[in-house]
């Protein structure tokens, strides 16, 4: 396979491309922490923002596969009196496919955008933050990307399983996949080997992110862990294979995963000082992941990475 030429000028992060056990490209540059001169390495952990949504979807799908939930389960049947502005017709499937029409506490299309909510650390914090947003459209009538929908899914999964959401992701997704460096970390207490995100003015993003992520985003991971994730997913080690096939049965967006073209599955995320992009082609075993802790993100690098899949 021809490896597209790439320039990494001013890029801060990691790019890793592999095909099965073969590494086609591995690059790390920039600083995990500028003030202390700590350089990024291939194994540095980065925030992946909405890449977390794929994990949330798999937790929920796992509960469905066990018969503890259904795609047709109404959110109201689990939430009870909480979040009363969510339409009674909204189902788990609506939430998974961004067709619920619920009001979004973090609406990326809002003008002006919502202010940062950095004090979110517990499920109770998220429940309070999600409250008070009226339904925008009837359930099932339109695709509208919705962060709040996946936070709601995280709360639903917790209530059904009786286990904190972070533990559900660990036991049902990251542990089966062997993703030992993937976890929900406090943004104000990052451990060694983890990249701090940087805003355009050079400040860190600690005041721009929730303290701890939840169903809609905020987990930290590595490019190497995503090299493990995709094969584990398609081998049926996370959820049964029939559900892996089901999440791909759509155009553009499946159950928690983007479907940019036939035979290709994708997760991405972006936030203040965070860029994440990971794509997999099951037929060839090709995986390409870019993670950055810089406000400029991947830029032209993302287009060059996409060439791996258009030429595969």
C-alpha positions in Angstrom: 0.0 0.0 0.0 1.2 3.5 -0.8 1.6 5.6 2.3 0.4 9.2 1.6 3.0 11.8 2.2 2.3 13.9 5.2 3.7 17.0 6.8 3.4 17.4 10.6 4.3 21.1 10.8 3.0 22.5 14.1 1.0 19.3 14.8 0.7 18.3 18.5 -0.5 14.8 18.9 -0.2 11.2 17.6 -1.0 9.6 14.2 -1.1 5.8 14.0 -2.0 3.8 10.9 -2.0 0.0 10.9 -3.2 -2.9 8.9 -3.6 -5.9 11.1 -0.3 -6.4 12.8 1.6 -4.2 10.3 2.3 -0.6 11.3 2.1 1.7 8.3 2.7 5.0 10.0 3.4 6.0 13.6 4.2 9.6 14.4 4.2 11.6 17.7 5.1 15.3 17.9 4.4 18.4 20.0 4.1 18.6 23.8 1.9 16.8 26.2 2.7 19.6 28.6 4.3 22.7 27.2 5.4 24.4 30.5 7.4 21.3 31.6 8.6 20.4 28.1 7.0 17.0 28.2 6.9 15.6 24.7 4.1 13.5 23.2 4.8 9.9 22.5 2.9 7.2 20.7 1.5 6.0 24.0 0.5 9.4 25.4 -3.1 9.5 26.6 -5.4 12.2 25.1 -9.0 13.2 25.7 -11.2 11.9 22.8 -14.3 14.0 23.4 -17.3 12.6 21.5 -15.4 9.5 20.5 -16.8 8.3 23.9 -20.2 8.0 22.3 -19.3 4.8 20.5 -18.5 3.3 23.9 -21.8 4.5 25.3 -23.6 2.9 22.4 -21.8 -0.4 23.0 -22.7 -0.4 26.7 -26.4 0.1 25.8 -26.3 -2.5 23.0 -24.7 -4.9 25.5 -27.7 -4.4 27.9 -30.1 -4.9 24.9 -28.3 -8.1 23.9 -28.8 -9.4 27.5 -32.5 -8.6 27.4 -32.3 -5.8 30.0 -33.2 -3.1 27.6 -34.8 -2.9 24.1 -34.3 -0.4 21.3 -38.0 0.4 21.8 -37.7 1.0 25.5 -39.0 4.5 26.3 -36.6 6.8 28.1 -39.4 7.8 30.4 -39.9 4.2 31.6 -36.3 4.3 33.1 -36.1 8.0 34.0 -39.3 8.1 35.9 -40.0 11.7 36.9 -36.5 13.0 36.0 -36.0 15.2 33.0 -39.8 15.8 32.5 -39.3 17.8 29.3 -38.2 14.7 27.4 -41.1 13.6 25.2 -42.8 10.4 26.5 -42.4 8.8 23.0 -38.5 9.1 23.0 -37.0 5.6 22.8 -33.5 4.3 23.3 -33.2 3.9 19.5 -34.1 7.6 19.1 -31.3 8.6 21.5 -28.7 6.3 19.9 -29.4 7.6 16.4 -29.6 11.4 17.2 -33.3 11.4 16.2 -34.8 11.9 19.7 -35.5 15.7 19.2 -34.8 16.4 22.8 -33.3 19.7 23.9 -29.5 19.6 24.0 -27.7 20.9 27.0 -24.6 21.2 24.8 -26.0 22.2 21.4 -23.1 22.6 19.0 -25.3 24.4 16.5 -26.5 27.0 19.0 -25.7 30.7 18.3 -24.2 31.7 20.5 -22.8 28.3 21.7 -23.6 27.3 25.3 -21.1 28.3 27.9 -18.6 25.6 29.2 -19.9 23.5 32.1 -16.7 22.6 33.9 -18.2 21.5 37.2 -19.7 18.3 35.9 -18.2 15.4 37.8 -21.0 13.0 38.9 -24.2 11.5 37.5 -26.2 13.8 39.7 -24.3 16.8 38.2 -25.2 15.6 34.7 -28.8 15.0 35.6 -29.1 18.6 36.8 -27.3 20.0 33.8 -29.6 18.1 31.4 -32.8 19.4 33.0 -34.8 22.4 31.6 -34.3 22.0 27.9 -37.6 21.7 26.0 -38.2 19.2 23.2 -37.0 20.6 19.9 -38.8 18.3 17.4 -41.0 15.2 17.5 -39.1 11.9 18.1 -38.0 10.2 15.0 -38.6 13.1 12.6 -35.1 14.4 11.9 -31.4 13.7 12.5 -30.0 16.3 14.8 -26.6 15.6 16.5 -27.3 15.7 20.2 -24.7 15.5 23.0 -27.4 15.4 25.7 -29.0 12.3 24.2 -25.8 10.3 24.9 -25.6 11.7 28.4 -29.1 10.5 28.9 -28.2 7.1 27.6 -25.4 7.0 30.1 -27.8 7.7 32.9 -30.3 5.0 31.6 -27.5 2.4 31.4 -26.5 3.2 35.0 -30.0 2.8 36.3 -30.6 -0.5 34.4 -27.3 -2.1 35.4 -27.0 -0.5 38.9 -23.3 0.3 38.2 -21.6 3.7 37.7 -21.2 4.5 34.1 -17.4 4.6 34.1 -17.4 1.1 35.5 -19.8 -0.1 32.8 -17.5 1.2 30.1 -14.5 -0.5 31.7 -16.1 -3.9 32.2 -18.1 -4.0 29.0 -15.9 -2.2 26.5 -12.4 -1.3 27.3 -11.4 -4.3 29.4 -12.7 -6.9 26.8 -10.8 -5.0 24.1 -7.6 -4.9 26.1 -7.6 -1.1 26.2 -5.6 -0.7 29.4 -4.8 3.0 28.9 -8.4 4.1 28.4 -10.3 5.6 31.3 -12.4 8.5 32.6 -9.9 10.8 34.2 -10.4 14.1 36.1 -9.5 17.0 33.8 -8.1 18.8 36.8 -5.9 16.0 38.0 -4.4 14.3 34.9 -1.8 11.6 35.7 1.6 11.3 34.1 1.6 10.2 30.5 -1.5 12.2 29.7 -1.7 15.2 27.4 -3.0 18.6 28.6 -5.2 20.3 26.0 -4.4 23.8 24.8 -6.7 26.6 23.6 -5.9 29.0 20.8 -4.5 31.6 23.2 -2.1 29.1 24.8 -4.1 28.5 28.0 -4.9 25.0 29.1 -8.5 23.7 28.6 -9.0 22.7 32.2 -11.7 25.4 32.7 -13.4 24.5 29.4 -14.2 20.8 30.0 -16.3 18.9 32.5 -14.3 17.6 35.5 -15.2 14.0 34.6 -16.8 12.9 31.3 -19.9 10.8 30.9 -22.0 9.2 28.2 -21.5 12.0 25.7 -17.7 12.4 25.9 -14.7 12.9 28.0 -12.9 9.6 28.2 -9.1 9.6 27.7 -7.4 7.0 25.5 -4.4 6.3 23.2 -4.0 5.7 19.5 -2.5 2.3 20.4 -5.7 1.4 22.3 -7.8 2.1 19.3 -5.6 -0.2 17.3 -7.0 -2.8 19.8 -10.5 -1.6 19.9 -11.6 -2.0 16.3 -10.6 -5.7 15.9 -12.1 -6.5 19.3 -15.4 -4.9 18.2 -15.6 -6.8 14.9 -14.4 -10.1 16.5 -17.5 -9.9 18.7 -15.6 -9.6 21.9 -17.5 -6.5 23.1 -21.1 -7.2 21.8 -22.4 -10.1 19.8 -21.6 -10.0 16.1 -25.2 -9.7 15.1 -25.3 -6.3 16.9 -22.0 -5.2 15.3 -23.7 -5.9 11.9 -26.8 -4.0 13.1 -25.0 -0.9 14.1 -23.7 -0.6 10.5 -27.1 -0.9 8.9 -27.7 2.7 8.1 -26.4 5.5 5.9 -24.2 8.2 7.5 -24.8 7.2 11.1 -25.5 3.9 12.8 -26.0 3.1 16.4 -23.4 5.4 17.9 -20.9 5.2 14.9 -20.4 7.3 11.8 -20.5 5.4 8.5 -18.7 7.6 6.0 -18.8 5.1 3.2 -19.7 1.5 2.7 -17.5 -0.9 4.6 -15.9 1.9 6.7 -16.7 2.7 10.4 -15.6 5.9 12.1 -15.6 7.7 15.5 -14.6 11.3 16.0 -14.6 14.0 18.7 -13.7 17.6 19.1 -13.7 19.9 22.0 -11.7 22.8 23.4 -8.1 21.7 22.9 -9.2 18.2 21.7 -9.3 16.5 18.3 -9.9 12.8 17.8 -10.4 10.8 14.6 -10.4 7.0 14.2 -11.5 5.1 11.2 -11.5 1.3 10.5 -12.1 -0.9 7.5 -13.0 -4.4 8.7 -12.4 -6.0 5.3 -8.7 -5.0 5.1 -8.0 -4.6 8.9 -7.0 -1.0 8.2 -7.1 1.4 11.1 -6.1 5.0 11.2 -6.2 7.2 14.3 -5.3 10.8 15.0 -5.4 12.4 18.4 -4.4 15.9 19.2 -4.2 18.2 22.2 -4.0 21.4 20.2 -6.8 23.8 19.2 -5.8 23.4 15.5 -6.6 19.7 15.5 -5.7 17.6 12.5 -6.3 20.0 9.6 -4.9 18.7 6.3 -3.6 15.6 8.1 -7.2 14.2 8.3 -7.7 14.5 4.5 -4.4 12.7 4.0 -5.4 9.9 6.4 -8.6 9.5 4.6 -6.6 8.6 1.5 -5.6 5.3 3.1 -9.3 4.2 2.8 -10.1 5.7 -0.6 -7.1 3.8 -2.0 -7.4 0.6 0.0 
